[in-house]
Structure formats: structure tokens, C-alpha cells
Amino acid sequence: MSRNVYLDNSATTPVKPEVFEAMLPFLQEEFGNPSSIYKKANATELAVATAREQVAKALGAKPGEIFFTSGGSEADNWAIKGAALANSPKGKHIISSCIEHHAVLHTLEFLEKQGYSVTYLPVDAEGKVAVQEVKNALREDTVLITIMMANNEIGTVQPIAEIAQLARENKVLFHTDAVQAVGSLEVDVQKLGVDMLSLSAHKFGGPKGVGALYIKSGTKIETLIHGGGQERGRRAGTENVSGIVGLGKAITLATENIAEKAEKIKKLRDKLIKGIASTIPDARLNGHREDRLPGNVNFCFRYIEGEALLLRLDAKGIAASSGSACTSGSLDPSHVLLALGLPHEIAHGSLRLSIGEQNTEEEIDYVLEVLPKIVEILRMMSPLYPGN
């Protein structure tokens, strides 16, 4: 019997049936442009407003603080470029971490070419940023701190509320890339104290190509996309109504009973971690053991290549990842794993298994049955493996 075990939920998640049903009318009969004033546009205008309220409610924000984007990458770009440009009279210094998603890192590299200065903070062996390191990096010309809430590869959750408080005390804007966190952890912008927060629908049962940026009222930020007056004149372009509706429905479903769902996923995660650690020698768990995403499992296996491991798992019907989905075509080892202090040869043998609410204990048992055998076969083929 062929298996189909999907364990790459950090890369993307399946669209939930209820989300698909909510989107359907806005792909056909309800096609009006929400910016128009005739009756045909009323339904779409109301749908966008409803979705904005749904996202705001899920995050503990006001509807007027939610701006729809094409996804997490655009939201990150807007937050970082917009805040940097709007606050450049004060200074051109930004603080971030060395394990951010490339949507953040490449945006910062772009700004460096425009004369901005960026401090990339190190992380400890478990991928955590120290609040004291952030404090030490602050300067008079610091205008922005951008630290991700949870890492997409190793799952480590950062002390966001403490960093946000430090930023507030020093009158510096704080942005967090919460793309991996929303839908997996409780995310309340009031409790966190952040000025800006990015999210993406396809990470929690919504469609691809739509996301949102929370911008706290009063935050000084420039527009990223100029054109029409959509999103209250701050993000031009005809609204992706069906996607926005899908985002609203998905975030509502994802945040209902979130603690209960996270606990179920954690049990599967811990079973998988324990099973791998006890059956495969020379296996290293990456990321913080406790402060990690409920569904994240990331290991490095010595003496093997991650790509060969993924292909063998795929042949057994198991979909997984060797790192960030956005860089899976790269042969370079993960910048996140290197930042933990891992040597290249070990970082190359990484495997990320990310569990979603659709996964079952039976599927975890199957992975634990298949994975040790594959690792053993690959090691027998490696010239680096002792005894070969």
C-alpha cells in the first residue's frame, strides 16, 4: 500500500475545505471590484471588511491596523523598507538576527546598499537571540529592530515581548516576522507590544499569494506599492478578494482552540523527536528543546546528505524538507544551521519534519519505521562513515 505522509507544513499547508468554500463565490459570481460604488461591488467590499475584522480579532488588533499584502515576503519588505525610509531623518541603523528568513535578510542587504547600517545579532547553540545582545547593539541612530517570532527551519521561538519592551523604552520601532508563528502559537499584538507584524495565509490552512501586515496606529511607515487608493492609500493594487476572504476564514479557524490543537501537535512532535533520538545514532536535534514551534522537528544526521535523504523519504511516500522551502534549490548549507555553530559537513545532513493538525500518530509511527533504515543505508554508502 502506497503512503502519502505530508510533513512539510512549515513550507505550506493544505487549504482547509471551509476556506475553499468561503472563497468560491468570489472567484465567480461575486467578482465586483471592491473599490467601485455600484451594487455589484457591495458584496466584495463587505467581504474584505469582514476579513479585516477577522484578522484583527485573531491578533488582538484594530481592523484599521490590518493591511492586506501578497504574502509574508511583501509584508516583511514593506515593514522594513517602509520603517527605514520614513524614519531615516532620525538615523539609518537597523538591528536584526543572523537567522532571519531571506525575505528579511535580502531586504536588509538592499538597504545596506542604500547607505543603511545593519547589526546582525548572533544566536546561541539553540538558536535564541539574547535580549542583552539587542540592548548592547542599540545606538542613537537605531530606527528599527526586526527579529522573527519563530524560526522557519529549527522552530526556536524568540523572546519577542521582552525585545519589544526594550525597543519601546528606547523609542525604536519593532517588527516581527510571525509567518511561522501565526496559526501555531497564540499571537496577540497587545501582549507582545510590537509595532509591526507579518503573516501569510498559506502557513495555516489558507491560500497562497495573500498575507497581511499589522501596523500599530501611529507608526511612521512609508508606502511600498504606489498607485490607487486601496488599503486606505497605503498599498495600491486591486484587492485579491477571494484570497483575502480565504485568509480571514483560515485565521479564524486556526486560532480557535489554538492551545488545545498545539498540545495535540506537540505530543506527535515529542514522540517523533524521542523516536529519532533513540533509534538513530549521531543524530543532533536542532533548535530549542522547549521554546519551539509545536510541530517543528529538525535533526542533522552525520555522514549523509540531506538531499539524498529527502529523495529516499519521498520514494517511501514521505514529504519533508532539508531546510527553508524558499532555498531548497540551493546546494549551500542552511545559514541558520551554520549560525548555530554547526560545521558544513553536519549542516548538510539536515532534515526538517513539520507536523500539522491533519497528521496522525500512525503517520509518525511510519516515519519512525522508515527513517532509521534509510539513514543506515545512506551511511553504508558514505566514504566518511567510520568502518566503510
C-alpha positions as CSV (number, residue, x, y, z in Angstrom):
1,M,0.0,0.0,0.0
2,S,1.5,3.4,-1.1
3,R,1.7,6.0,1.6
4,N,1.2,9.7,1.4
5,V,2.6,11.4,4.6
6,Y,2.9,15.1,4.3
7,L,5.3,16.5,6.9
8,D,6.3,19.8,5.3
9,N,3.7,22.1,6.9
10,S,6.3,24.8,7.6
11,A,6.6,25.2,3.8
12,T,2.9,25.3,3.2
13,T,-0.3,23.8,4.4
14,P,-3.3,22.3,2.6
15,V,-6.2,24.7,2.1
16,K,-9.0,23.8,4.6
17,P,-12.3,22.8,3.0
18,E,-14.2,25.5,4.8
19,V,-11.7,28.1,3.5
20,F,-12.1,26.8,-0.1
21,E,-15.9,27.0,0.3
22,A,-15.7,30.6,1.6
23,M,-13.5,31.7,-1.3
24,L,-15.6,30.1,-4.2
25,P,-18.3,32.8,-4.6
26,F,-15.6,35.5,-5.0
27,L,-13.9,33.6,-7.8
28,Q,-17.1,33.6,-10.0
29,E,-20.4,35.3,-9.3
30,E,-19.2,37.9,-6.7
31,F,-16.5,39.4,-9.0
32,G,-17.1,43.2,-8.4
33,N,-14.2,45.5,-7.7
34,P,-14.5,46.4,-4.0
35,S,-13.3,50.0,-4.8
36,S,-16.3,50.6,-7.1
37,I,-19.6,52.2,-5.8
38,Y,-22.2,50.2,-7.7
39,K,-24.2,47.4,-6.1
40,K,-22.1,44.6,-7.7
41,A,-19.2,45.9,-5.6
42,N,-21.0,45.9,-2.3
43,A,-20.6,42.2,-1.6
44,T,-16.8,42.2,-2.3
45,E,-16.3,45.4,-0.3
46,L,-18.2,43.9,2.7
47,A,-16.2,40.6,2.3
48,V,-12.8,42.5,2.5
49,A,-14.0,44.4,5.5
50,T,-15.2,41.2,7.3
51,A,-11.8,39.5,6.6
52,R,-10.0,42.6,8.0
53,E,-12.1,42.3,11.2
54,Q,-11.4,38.5,11.4
55,V,-7.6,39.1,11.2
56,A,-7.8,41.9,13.7
57,K,-9.7,39.8,16.1
58,A,-7.3,36.9,15.8
59,L,-4.3,39.2,16.6
60,G,-5.9,41.4,19.2
61,A,-5.6,44.4,16.9
62,K,-8.0,47.0,15.5
63,P,-9.3,46.5,11.9
64,G,-7.7,49.8,10.8
65,E,-4.3,48.3,11.8
66,I,-4.5,45.4,9.3
67,F,-3.2,45.8,5.7
68,F,-3.5,43.0,3.2
69,T,-0.5,42.0,1.1
70,S,0.5,39.3,-1.4
71,G,2.1,37.3,1.4
72,G,4.7,37.2,4.1
73,S,7.6,38.3,1.9
74,E,5.8,41.5,0.8
75,A,4.8,42.2,4.4
76,D,8.4,41.9,5.6
77,N,9.6,44.1,2.7
78,W,7.0,46.8,3.5
79,A,7.7,46.8,7.2
80,I,11.4,47.1,6.9
81,K,11.8,49.4,3.9
82,G,8.8,51.5,5.0
83,A,10.0,52.0,8.5
84,A,13.6,52.6,7.4
85,L,12.6,55.3,4.8
86,A,10.1,57.0,7.0
87,N,12.5,57.3,9.9
88,S,15.7,58.0,8.1
89,P,15.9,61.6,9.4
90,K,16.5,60.1,12.9
91,G,19.1,57.6,11.7
92,K,19.9,54.7,9.4
93,H,20.8,51.9,11.8
94,I,18.8,48.6,12.0
95,I,19.2,45.6,14.3
96,S,18.3,42.1,13.2
97,S,19.5,38.5,13.7
98,C,21.6,36.2,11.6
99,I,18.9,33.5,11.3
100,E,16.1,35.6,9.8
101,H,14.2,34.4,6.7
102,H,15.6,35.6,3.4
103,A,12.7,37.9,3.0
104,V,14.2,39.9,5.8
105,L,17.9,39.3,5.2
106,H,17.8,40.2,1.5
107,T,15.7,43.3,2.3
108,L,18.3,44.4,4.8
109,E,21.1,43.8,2.2
110,F,19.2,46.0,-0.2
111,L,19.0,48.8,2.4
112,E,22.8,48.4,3.2
113,K,23.4,49.3,-0.5
114,Q,21.3,52.4,0.1
115,G,23.6,53.6,3.0
116,Y,21.9,51.9,5.9
117,S,23.9,50.1,8.6
118,V,22.7,46.7,9.9
119,T,23.8,44.9,13.0
120,Y,23.2,41.1,12.7
121,L,23.0,39.6,16.1
122,P,24.3,36.1,16.8
123,V,22.3,33.3,18.3
124,D,23.2,30.7,20.9
125,A,23.6,26.9,20.1
126,E,19.8,26.6,20.3
127,G,19.0,29.5,18.0
128,K,18.0,32.1,20.6
129,V,18.7,35.8,20.5
130,A,19.7,37.2,23.8
131,V,17.8,40.3,24.9
132,Q,21.0,41.7,26.3
133,E,22.6,41.4,22.8
134,V,19.8,43.6,21.5
135,K,20.4,46.1,24.2
136,N,24.1,46.2,23.6
137,A,23.5,46.8,19.8
138,L,21.2,49.9,20.3
139,R,22.6,53.2,19.1
140,E,21.3,56.7,19.0
141,D,20.7,56.3,15.2
142,T,18.8,53.0,15.6
143,V,15.4,53.3,13.9
144,L,14.2,49.7,13.7
145,I,14.6,46.2,15.3
146,T,13.4,43.3,13.2
147,I,13.5,39.8,14.9
148,M,11.4,36.8,13.8
149,M,9.0,35.4,16.3
150,A,9.7,31.7,15.4
151,N,12.4,30.3,13.1
152,N,11.1,28.5,10.0
153,E,13.9,25.9,10.0
154,I,14.6,25.0,13.6
155,G,11.4,26.2,15.2
156,T,13.0,28.2,18.0
157,V,10.7,30.9,19.5
158,Q,12.3,34.2,20.4
159,P,11.6,36.4,23.5
160,I,9.6,38.9,21.4
161,A,7.7,40.6,24.2
162,E,11.0,41.4,26.1
163,I,12.7,42.7,22.9
164,A,9.6,44.8,22.1
165,Q,9.6,46.3,25.5
166,L,13.3,47.2,25.1
167,A,12.5,48.8,21.7
168,R,9.7,50.8,23.3
169,E,11.8,52.1,26.1
170,N,14.4,53.3,23.6
171,K,11.8,54.7,21.2
172,V,12.8,52.3,18.4
173,L,10.3,50.7,16.1
174,F,10.0,46.9,16.4
175,H,8.9,44.5,13.6
176,T,8.5,40.7,13.9
177,D,8.2,38.2,11.1
178,A,5.5,36.0,12.6
179,V,4.8,34.0,9.4
180,Q,5.6,30.7,11.1
181,A,4.0,31.6,14.5
182,V,0.5,32.7,13.5
183,G,-1.7,29.7,13.5
184,S,0.7,27.7,15.6
185,L,1.1,29.9,18.7
186,E,-1.1,32.4,20.4
187,V,-0.2,35.7,18.8
188,D,-1.6,38.8,20.5
189,V,0.0,42.1,19.3
190,Q,-1.1,43.9,22.5
191,K,0.6,41.3,24.8
192,L,3.7,41.3,22.5
193,G,3.9,45.0,22.2
194,V,5.1,45.0,18.6
195,D,4.7,47.9,16.2
196,M,4.5,45.7,13.0
197,L,3.9,42.0,12.4
198,S,3.9,40.0,9.2
199,L,1.8,36.9,8.4
200,S,1.0,34.6,5.5
201,A,-2.3,32.7,4.9
202,H,-0.8,29.6,3.3
203,K,1.0,28.7,6.6
204,F,-2.3,28.0,8.4
205,G,-4.7,26.5,6.0
206,G,-5.3,29.5,3.8
207,P,-4.5,30.1,0.1
208,K,-1.1,31.1,-1.3
209,G,-0.5,34.7,-2.5
210,V,-2.1,36.6,0.3
211,G,-0.8,37.8,3.7
212,A,-1.1,40.8,6.0
213,L,0.9,43.4,7.8
214,Y,-0.2,44.6,11.2
215,I,0.9,48.3,11.6
216,K,0.2,49.7,15.0
217,S,-1.8,53.0,14.9
218,G,0.6,56.0,14.7
219,T,3.6,54.0,13.4
220,K,5.6,56.1,10.9
221,I,6.0,54.0,7.7
222,E,6.3,54.7,4.0
223,T,4.1,53.1,1.3
224,L,5.7,50.2,-0.6
225,I,3.4,50.0,-3.6
226,H,2.2,53.3,-5.1
227,G,-0.8,53.6,-7.4
228,G,-4.5,53.6,-6.5
229,G,-6.1,54.3,-3.1
230,Q,-6.5,50.7,-1.9
231,E,-5.8,49.7,1.7
232,R,-6.5,53.3,2.7
233,G,-4.0,54.7,0.3
234,R,-1.1,52.7,1.8
235,R,-0.8,49.6,-0.5
236,A,-2.0,50.1,-4.1
237,G,-3.5,47.4,-6.3
238,T,-6.9,45.9,-6.8
239,E,-7.7,43.7,-3.9
240,N,-7.3,39.9,-4.1
241,V,-10.8,39.4,-2.8
242,S,-11.0,35.6,-2.8
243,G,-7.6,35.3,-1.2
244,I,-8.4,37.9,1.4
245,V,-11.7,36.1,2.2
246,G,-9.7,32.8,2.5
247,L,-7.2,34.5,4.8
248,G,-9.9,35.7,7.1
249,K,-11.6,32.3,7.3
250,A,-8.3,30.5,7.7
251,I,-7.0,32.7,10.6
252,T,-10.4,32.3,12.4
253,L,-10.3,28.5,12.1
254,A,-6.6,28.4,13.0
255,T,-6.9,30.5,16.2
256,E,-10.0,28.7,17.6
257,N,-8.9,26.4,20.4
258,I,-5.3,27.0,19.4
259,A,-3.8,25.8,22.8
260,E,-5.7,22.5,22.5
261,K,-4.6,21.9,18.9
262,A,-1.0,22.9,19.7
263,E,-0.9,20.4,22.6
264,K,-2.0,17.6,20.2
265,I,0.7,18.5,17.7
266,K,3.3,18.8,20.4
267,K,2.6,15.2,21.5
268,L,3.3,14.0,18.0
269,R,6.4,16.2,17.8
270,D,7.8,14.9,21.0
271,K,7.1,11.3,20.0
272,L,9.0,11.9,16.7
273,I,11.9,13.6,18.4
274,K,12.2,10.9,21.1
275,G,11.9,8.1,18.5
276,I,14.6,9.6,16.2
277,A,17.0,10.3,19.1
278,S,16.6,6.8,20.5
279,T,17.0,4.8,17.2
280,I,19.5,6.8,15.1
281,P,23.0,7.3,16.4
282,D,24.8,10.6,15.6
283,A,21.6,12.5,15.3
284,R,21.5,16.1,16.6
285,L,18.3,17.9,17.4
286,N,18.5,21.5,16.2
287,G,16.7,24.3,17.9
288,H,15.4,25.0,21.4
289,R,14.0,21.9,23.1
290,E,11.2,23.7,24.9
291,D,10.8,27.1,23.3
292,R,10.0,25.8,19.8
293,L,7.1,25.6,17.4
294,P,4.6,22.8,18.3
295,G,5.1,21.0,15.0
296,N,8.8,21.5,14.3
297,V,11.3,18.7,14.3
298,N,14.8,19.4,12.9
299,F,17.7,17.0,13.0
300,C,21.1,16.7,11.5
301,F,22.5,13.2,10.7
302,R,26.2,12.9,10.4
303,Y,27.8,11.2,7.4
304,I,24.8,11.7,5.0
305,E,23.5,14.4,2.6
306,G,20.1,15.9,3.2
307,E,19.1,15.8,-0.4
308,A,19.7,12.0,-0.7
309,L,17.6,11.6,2.5
310,L,14.7,13.6,1.1
311,L,14.7,11.6,-2.2
312,R,14.6,8.3,-0.3
313,L,11.8,9.5,2.0
314,D,9.8,10.7,-1.0
315,A,10.2,7.3,-2.6
316,K,8.5,5.9,0.6
317,G,5.7,8.5,0.4
318,I,7.0,10.9,3.0
319,A,7.2,14.6,2.1
320,A,9.8,16.5,4.1
321,S,12.3,19.3,3.8
322,S,16.0,19.9,4.3
323,G,15.6,23.5,5.4
324,S,13.7,26.5,4.3
325,A,11.4,25.9,1.4
326,C,12.5,29.1,-0.3
327,T,16.1,27.9,-0.6
328,S,15.5,24.2,-1.2
329,G,17.1,24.5,-4.6
330,S,20.4,25.7,-3.1
331,L,23.3,23.4,-2.5
332,D,24.7,25.6,0.2
333,P,24.1,24.5,3.8
334,S,21.5,26.4,5.8
335,H,22.6,29.8,7.1
336,V,20.5,29.0,10.2
337,L,22.4,25.8,11.0
338,L,25.7,27.4,10.4
339,A,24.7,30.2,12.8
340,L,24.2,27.5,15.5
341,G,27.9,26.7,15.1
342,L,27.5,23.5,13.1
343,P,30.3,22.7,10.6
344,H,29.3,22.5,6.9
345,E,29.5,18.7,6.7
346,I,27.0,18.2,9.5
347,A,24.7,21.1,8.4
348,H,24.4,19.4,5.0
349,G,22.8,16.4,6.6
350,S,19.7,18.2,7.9
351,L,16.1,17.1,7.9
352,R,13.0,19.2,8.8
353,L,9.8,17.4,9.6
354,S,7.0,19.8,10.3
355,I,3.7,18.4,11.7
356,G,0.3,19.9,11.0
357,E,-3.1,19.3,12.6
358,Q,-4.0,16.8,9.9
359,N,-1.2,14.5,10.8
360,T,-1.8,11.3,12.8
361,E,0.1,9.1,15.3
362,E,0.0,6.3,12.7
363,E,2.0,8.5,10.3
364,I,4.6,9.3,12.9
365,D,5.0,5.6,13.6
366,Y,5.5,5.0,9.9
367,V,8.2,7.7,9.7
368,L,10.0,6.1,12.7
369,E,9.8,2.8,11.0
370,V,11.2,4.0,7.7
371,L,13.7,6.8,8.6
372,P,16.3,4.8,10.6
373,K,16.6,2.3,7.8
374,I,17.2,5.0,5.2
375,V,19.8,6.7,7.3
376,E,21.6,3.4,7.8
377,I,21.6,2.6,4.0
378,L,22.9,6.1,3.2
379,R,25.6,5.8,5.8
380,M,26.7,2.5,4.4
381,M,27.2,4.2,1.1
382,S,29.2,7.1,2.6
383,P,33.0,7.1,2.4
384,L,33.0,9.3,5.5
385,Y,31.2,6.8,7.7
386,P,33.5,5.0,10.2
387,G,34.2,1.4,9.2
388,N,33.3,1.9,5.5
